[in-house]
Every structure is written in C-alpha cells, then in structure tokens.
Amino acid sequence: MKMVVSGPGSLASLVLLSTAVWLVVAGDSKPSASSAAHRADVEAWQQKREASLRSDESWLTLAGLVWLKEGPNTVGTAADSAIVLPPGSGPARAMVLDFHQGKTHLKAAPGVAVTINNQTVREAELKSDESGTADVVRLGKRIAFLVIKRGQRYAVRLKDNESKAHREFRGIDRFPIQENYRVVARWAPYNPQRTVEVPNVLGEIEHYPSPGYAVFTLHGKEQRLTPYIEEPGDQKLFYVFKDLTSGKETYGACRFLYSPMPENGRVVVDFNKSYNPPCAFTPYATCPLPMKENVLQVRVEAGEKFHGH
C-alpha cells in the first residue's frame, strides 16, 4: 500500500496513526481474562503438587518394597531382618509381621513403641490397601509402612522421611503453561460401564471400571484417551498416557493426569496438569502403565518434564 504524507500536520497525523496501530497490537497481545484465570489455576495446582512432594507423605520418602513371605517376617535395622530398616532409623529387632494367606499380624518387640493410625499398639492385624484404606504403621518420627496388594502378592511399602530423594528434592522442570493444551473433549460413554485391563511395571494386570473415553483434536490429529476410576466413589477420572515426548523431554514410561467427570457430553482434559508418576522418582513404586489406546501419536509439550531423577 502506498502512503502519501503532505501538509504541515501530516507528520503529527502519522505519529498519531503509528501510536494507534501500536496500541491495537499491544492490546491484542494481552492475555484474556479466561487465559489469566487458566494460568492462575495451573500455577496453583503446580504449587500444591510440589508441596505434596516435599511433605512427609511424599513418594520421595519411599525406601523399600518388600514382598511378604508366608510365616514370620522380621523387621529391624539388623542386616538379617526380612525387612531391613535404614541404618539408625530404629532398633535391630523392632517387630515381627506374621503373614498367612493374605492376613498380616503385627507384634512389636518388647520395649519398642509402635503406632497404627497414630494409636500405640503391642500387636494387631493390619489392613492392606485392598480394603480401601491401609493401616499406617509408624516407628518413631522417621519410619512408616503399610501393606499393599499387587496382583496376588502382598508387600510392605516402606517410607523414610530422611531418604536421600526426599532430602535432595529441588523441584520439577515443566513446559510453559499453554491454554491450547486445555482440551474440551467429546465424551463417548460406555453403556454399560466397562472394566479395563491396566498393566503395571511388575508385569501384572489390574482391573478398573471405566465409564467411557475422551475424543479430541490435538495438532490437527484426532486422539482418544480412556480414563478409569481409581477408587470406588471417586468423582474424578484418572488417565495414564504416553506421547511422542515420552523418553525424550518427558518420562519414558508414562505420565498421569486427572480430569473432572464429564458434563453434557464434554470433558475438560488439561495437559498442563500432567505429571510424572512415582516411578520417575523411586524404584519402590508399583506404577500403572498406559493401555494401548492411550499412546498418543502427537507431541504433548505441556506438563512436567523429566531429567532422570
């Protein structure tokens, strides 16, 4: 376009025109109210996520995963214990876990203070996580453990508040927050609800209820994700997925993500809130892996990165 400038007021007019154009461009670059609200929401979620990793209940405190054998399983810092506690964390002989056909009975050694769910006990039968809520056993201020069931086996998951991973945690690297990774997906319900088979890192298959799947377009390609419900009564959906960043910028096995339950045939999936599984931080977790349909054929440059923790 040819611009003609003439007359004594033309220079001032040109300055005003240029200023107006600059203001329009600058105004267009400001985030919308919805963008600002979205960023604030994700940042609040990120802060809560890091706080949980720094807490004494964090996955970073995991210090052992020991499969229970039939009969007595000794617990203590002694090297010949069936379940060896970290050095300096307790007595050589702290307790015995008597395990028979899926039932675990705890008996504390004389003079050793043990609590179950913050109540001091001498002996008791322990509930595992298959009951919905596992009993939490504590020994002093440092050690805690619970009994978990994976497949047909039972194990003690041991926690140490002074674990190296917990002490040295310095935060998480992430992709920049991008509103286009907050996807409003079409919800395709199963009728009736299905049970899906979910593999885990132990090579076992676990079964969970799934009410349907999400269908959406990302980078011009249609994708789908099948979530499931982790615990009975949960009012949120749980997704385990991989994408073309997996094993490169992000953790190779998978990432996790939650979403609200669907409404009016839609479900909001915000990949900015995708995060590393416990297995990215510790060898003592038993993480689920993605189902085949949850391996996305696009790059999801949102959420947590991974640098070999």
Phi, psi and omega in degrees: 000137180267127179252126181254127178245123179209157177089158187293334181267002187294321182297315179298321179296321181294320178298315179297319179297315181297319179297318180297317180297316180299319180296322178297313181297313180298320179298321180294334184277348180288140179293145176289168178299321180293322178296316180297319179294320179296314179300316180298321179296314181293318179298321177296320177297317179299318180296320178294321179299312180294323178298322179294325179288334179275347185284167179286353177259010186290155171298338180291346179273354181300132183231000179180153173221107187239123180284133181282140175253155179300135180101197183285136175237109182283147181232128178170180180276350177299138185297335181268011177291149175294323176240104186271123178276154179302146180306135177079003185265354182178184180288162179298321178236099186266318185190174175232134173254110181267114187248124179217118173048051176086358179251134181240120180250124180263137173224116182286148175289154179305132177081000181261125181274119180232139174240149172237119184052042176071013175248127181293133182222158170260319176203154182188158172272134186264135172277135176270177181289350177291343178280353183110313178226114181281147172292138179256117180264133179235141177234102185069199182271352190256320190255137172217154174205165175213162179263130179238155175244129177229118187065237178254010183247155178243146182216160171262123174261114187261137178238143179225114182297344180253024179297153182300316181297322180290316181294324189259009180296129184239014179106182187233139173273146183218160168289156174299149177292129180227124185294334181290348175269005169266101190259130171265103188263154172283134181262124178250100185283148168274138179223100007278176177302144182254161169258126181254151179263122184243118178285158174229177186291347178274358182084012180260166177244128175247157186240133181222152175283139176231127182274351182162199179215159181258137178239130183205167177248130179224126183055038176079006182238136177286133181231164174216148177226135177254113176269174172215173181257118185292311184235145178305132179090354178301139177251039176210160181253144183244128182242135172240119187218161170236161175210187186284359171268348185297131182084358178242265177284335185241169184300135189294325186286316184175175165228161180251159180198139173248154171220161171295167174292152181293152175222133176053041176076013180228153175219137182267119179245111183254101182292346174297341180257015176284143188216162182289141177285165178305328181297343176287341185251335187213146176279000186259010178264160180238073190283147169288159177242164182290143166291159184304322183286353180257021173260102186281141182263038175219165174273128176253091183270064181208154179086202187280140172267179181215133180232032176075060179293000000 
